Amino acid sequence: MENCATAGLHDTLTSRKAEEAAAWLESLVGPLGISGHPSEKVFISRLRNGLILCNAINKVHPGAVPKVVENHTPLQSQPLPAYQYFENVRNFLVAVEELKVPAFETSDLERGNLTTTLQYLLELCIYDTLEAGSAAKVVDCILALKLYNECKQINGGNGFYKSIRSPMVMHPANVNNSQSLSSDSCRRLDMPATSEKQPPANVEIQKLSDFIAKLLIEHMADTKENINDNLLMSFRTGNMDKEKVLSKIMVGCFEDKLQNNFPENFLKERSKSQAHSTLVPSEDSSKFKDYEDLKSLLTKTKTEFEDLQSMFQTDLRELRYQLQEMSAAALEYHRVLKENRNLCNMVQDLKGNIRVYCRIRPAITGKKSNVIYFVGKDGSLVILDPLKPRKDGRKKFQFNQVFGPTATQDEVYNDTQPLIRSVMDGYNVCIFAYGQTGLGKTYTMSGPSGGSIKDMGINYMALNDLFQISKERKEVINYDIQVQMVEIYNEQVRDLLSGDTSATKYPFTFLEIWSCSGDSGLSLPDARMYTVMSTTDVFNLMKLGEVNRVVSSTAVNHRSSGHAKTLMFARVSPEGDSFGQTISTLQFAQRVSTVELGAARVNKESSEIMQLKEQVENLRKALASKQPRSLPEKPKAVSEQTPPRMWRLSIENGSNMKSQTVNLGDRKGSKTPSLPNRSRRLSLEGPRYSKKDNFQEKVAPDDISMPSCFEAVTLLKYGQSQDPEAKSKMNGHSSFASSTMQVYNLPTTRSPSSSYRKRSVKTHCRTQIPLKNNLISSANGKGSQIKKSLQTIGKLINGSEKRAMRRQSLTGFQASGSNRSHDSRRNTRTYPPDNKAMALTQDKVKNIQ
Ligand SMILES: Nc1ncnc2c1ncn2[C@@H]1O[C@H](COP(=O)(O)OP(=O)(O)OP(=O)(O)O)[C@@H](O)[C@H]1O
């Protein structure tokens, strides 16, 4: 058995070194009693009692071990008791240390006791490398002592020793690469450890495993020890490669040992080796610092990234809250805005849908007399008859507002603005100026010709405002603003933007403007409609219309929608020589201010509903007059049902379901209706004048010097969008905005019956622009009503020809003859003597002629 084991060690470095060590010891202390090729185990067993070692060191260094425990028994006899050789070995190790020669441990000599059993082999294998040298350490120690001795001899008795490590200990796996160590031990011992290559640990493990497996198999075969019958059977039958199977078993066992039981330094080495394999620079590498820096940078970046991530999450949460708040605020804002608009319109309604503002033109230089006695901030105005400078010459009027001669355009517009803005909320608005020639109608409505921006009149400012609003609301509503400009003269409507100078004669005598719904739209038939984008566009069109303008007359409508809010500017002069005109204008304005139209309504109703309402109204009238009649087939029959009053001019609220046909002129001498029951109609019929009436009504209609001129702007909203998208954009509000702006201008004539010319600029503001063709074609059905409304305005101011004649007979005013031709009426127009503007107007008229 010893031979078998020895045979396995012959090729190893340990064995060769052991031979060398044994040979040297023999040269010192004599034969050791071992063969020429002793195994490590045998060699160690001979040294176990420490005698040889102590004797050898005493030879090298006499007295190194002063007292050696001698064993007088034969070498091959039973070993000494442990305490005996332990003392020798201990003394040897102390001496070795004193000589600074690498020592070993006493336990290293114990290995030799584990022999012949499988346990030994396993243990040997497992600890092999580990302690490859328990025996090797002993051998190394002896060889180091040999070296010491050689050096001592060379140096003349002074031995030396460099601290060296056993090659076996340092490089336990480096078995095959140390072939020359024994032949040149001195040189080899000085070699730096780092110069030697270290094969990967797993290769070494594999080699070791193979080796152990081989040993195991040989041992098992020799001892016939059967570990596993099946395994051996497999080996015998050749089904399995014995060495491979055992090697596999041992590798598993070995790896387990490595993980759990290996010495810490080995594991460190191993992890270091693994670290190398992952290209991590070694600690002494110059790149190691960079590596460490990068590592710390990575850690720092990771931390920063996590911080940023959490900040981002926080910001995101914050943003979400803010967004929710903003969204809630926006919703609230729109709600408040809507409520504000509603309240604003309510206020407008409460103020009355016909409002009369009086504006006094500044006195012209040289005119000393002043009829304006008092201008109150509450809308009161007192004028003084220059011929009766006493108290009884004063006449008081009450309007919604009175603007004195110093009032600026801005101040006037500020009061007008809410009314104009309500156009965009669906209300019809009509604004017109009324008064004697040269008193500033054009100035108020358009501004002075060639004036600066601050002089701009209501037309400009209103359009600017409307375009501005449409711009602000474009996210919600798309307004399509379109313009028509027509002239009405002698019952003819003429499109001033078409360039066609021929007027169209319409087979009706009434013109009416009312708010339409449905897709019928509101436009004058056959009049071209222009889409405009800005105020400038509108006024460019107006300039074009001016060129084509002619005078026209129209009949009077006794019905009106003239669902609208109306603002009248009564223009008066402060000069005494205009007192007659002034009082006439004021009286008329006063009368207008007593008219009630009922609450203006947003136009949402369809044309069918409007017609049905008219029919209901007609039936109510029929019932009221106790003259039951059959239901008229068409709404236009209303005119036939109304008692033919020649001088009757009525403005009524057609939407009111109650009868509203009572009119001032129809009072039959009774008292003026109290406010709640005030007439919905304005009658200028003279004979019903009552002396008992209050101040305003003391002015008999026939005393009214009818306006010679007036200018008007009508802004209407109407219609209903057919576009579902538009509807949804308007929050279910089905109507869309449309506005009509009309400017009326009468030839300057003192005759109330004179014809007037009317310029009409109509703007449609629509959401989600419907097809223009639809709009225009659908307007045909309402054309007559539109024109009727226009005529209503004219008639409201002028009355009919007969009315004019009647007035003339009553007041003695030299009215232009109603039968006179248009041209002749124009020629009778009179101007204040020193009024340049009037002269300009006259020139303008001449040009037209
Ligand atoms: N408030 C005012 N401040 C300064 N000038 C004014 C004012 N009102 C009118 N005027 C001036 O009076 C003159 C006549 O005004 P304007 O042409 O507007 O009168 P009108 O009523 O339109 O006349 P017509 O009916 O003849 O056309 C113009 O020169 C105008 O600048």
The ligand as a MOL file (V3000), in Angstrom:
LIG
                    3D

  0  0  0     0  0            999 V3000
M  V30 BEGIN CTAB
M  V30 COUNTS 31 33 0 0 0
M  V30 BEGIN ATOM
M  V30 1 N -70.5640 117.2150 -30.4570 0
M  V30 2 C -69.9720 117.8900 -31.4430 0
M  V30 3 N -68.7560 118.4360 -31.2050 0
M  V30 4 C -68.1200 119.1260 -32.1850 0
M  V30 5 N -68.6240 119.2820 -33.4010 0
M  V30 6 C -69.8330 118.7760 -33.6870 0
M  V30 7 C -70.5550 118.0290 -32.7140 0
M  V30 8 N -71.7090 117.6450 -33.2690 0
M  V30 9 C -71.7060 118.1070 -34.5480 0
M  V30 10 N -70.5820 118.7840 -34.7820 0
M  V30 11 C -70.2110 119.4130 -36.0190 0
M  V30 12 O -71.3800 119.9690 -36.5990 0
M  V30 13 C -71.3700 119.8250 -37.9810 0
M  V30 14 C -72.6010 119.0870 -38.4410 0
M  V30 15 O -72.6060 117.8080 -37.9360 0
M  V30 16 P -73.1510 116.5970 -38.7540 0
M  V30 17 O -72.7200 116.6510 -40.1410 0
M  V30 18 O -72.8240 115.4070 -38.0100 0
M  V30 19 O -74.6840 116.8780 -38.6820 0
M  V30 20 P -75.8350 116.0220 -39.2790 0
M  V30 21 O -76.9020 116.0120 -38.2960 0
M  V30 22 O -75.3360 114.6950 -39.6970 0
M  V30 23 O -76.2300 116.8230 -40.5610 0
M  V30 24 P -77.0610 116.3410 -41.8430 0
M  V30 25 O -78.3090 115.7940 -41.3390 0
M  V30 26 O -77.2360 117.5510 -42.6290 0
M  V30 27 O -76.1990 115.3000 -42.4810 0
M  V30 28 C -70.1120 119.0610 -38.3460 0
M  V30 29 O -69.1340 119.9910 -38.7240 0
M  V30 30 C -69.7290 118.4190 -37.0660 0
M  V30 31 O -68.3420 118.2450 -36.9770 0
M  V30 END ATOM
M  V30 BEGIN BOND
M  V30 1 1 1 2
M  V30 2 1 2 3
M  V30 3 2 2 7
M  V30 4 2 3 4
M  V30 5 1 4 5
M  V30 6 2 5 6
M  V30 7 1 6 7
M  V30 8 1 6 10
M  V30 9 1 7 8
M  V30 10 2 8 9
M  V30 11 1 9 10
M  V30 12 1 10 11
M  V30 13 1 11 12
M  V30 14 1 11 30
M  V30 15 1 12 13
M  V30 16 1 13 14
M  V30 17 1 13 28
M  V30 18 1 14 15
M  V30 19 1 15 16
M  V30 20 2 16 17
M  V30 21 1 16 18
M  V30 22 1 16 19
M  V30 23 1 19 20
M  V30 24 2 20 21
M  V30 25 1 20 22
M  V30 26 1 20 23
M  V30 27 1 23 24
M  V30 28 2 24 25
M  V30 29 1 24 26
M  V30 30 1 24 27
M  V30 31 1 28 29
M  V30 32 1 28 30
M  V30 33 1 30 31
M  V30 END BOND
M  V30 END CTAB
M  END
